[in-house]
Amino acid sequence: MNAGKSSKSGSSREDRLKAALKANLARRKAQARARTDDEAEQEQTAPSRTNKEEDDG
């Protein structure tokens, strides 16, 4: 596949892909943490209100 290209350019591409993948994974982990922190905070601030609304309906 890379017959016309040197191995150096192939490895630099792999390095860029590794770096992009690592950054993407870190970003997704941060988003997941923020989401779970938000949900936990909402449960702590208003658990009785949510239950009351369900009972009234």
N, C-alpha and C positions, 0 to 999 in steps of 0.2 A: 504494500500500500504506500509506504513512504519511501519508495525506491529513489526518488529524485531529491529527497530532503536529507539533510544531515541529522544524525542522532541527537545533536545538541538542540536543534529546534524542537524536536519531538519531546525531549525531556523538559524543555522550558514550558512547552504547552502543558505537559502533565503537571508541572509545578504550579502553573497558573490555575489549572483546574482543581488541584488539591486545595489551593488557597481559597478559591471561590467556594468550594464545597464546605470547607471549614468555617468560613464566614457565614455562609447560609445556614449551616447547622447551629452555629452560635446564636444567630438572629432568631431562628425558630424556637430555640430553647428559651431565650429571653421572652419571646412573645407568649409562650406557653406558661412560663412562670408568672408573668404579669396577669394573664387570664385567670390562673388559679388563685392568685392573690386577690384579684378583684372579686371573684366568686366567694372566697372565704370572708372577705370584708363585708360583703352584702349580707351573707348569712348571719354574721355577728351583729350587724346593726339593726336588722328588721326581720327576725325570724317569726315573731309573734304576729306581726302585721300581715305577712304572707299567709299564715295559717288562718287568720281571722277572715281574710278576703275569700279564701276557699270555702270556709264554713258558711258564709253569708250567701254564697251563690247557689 
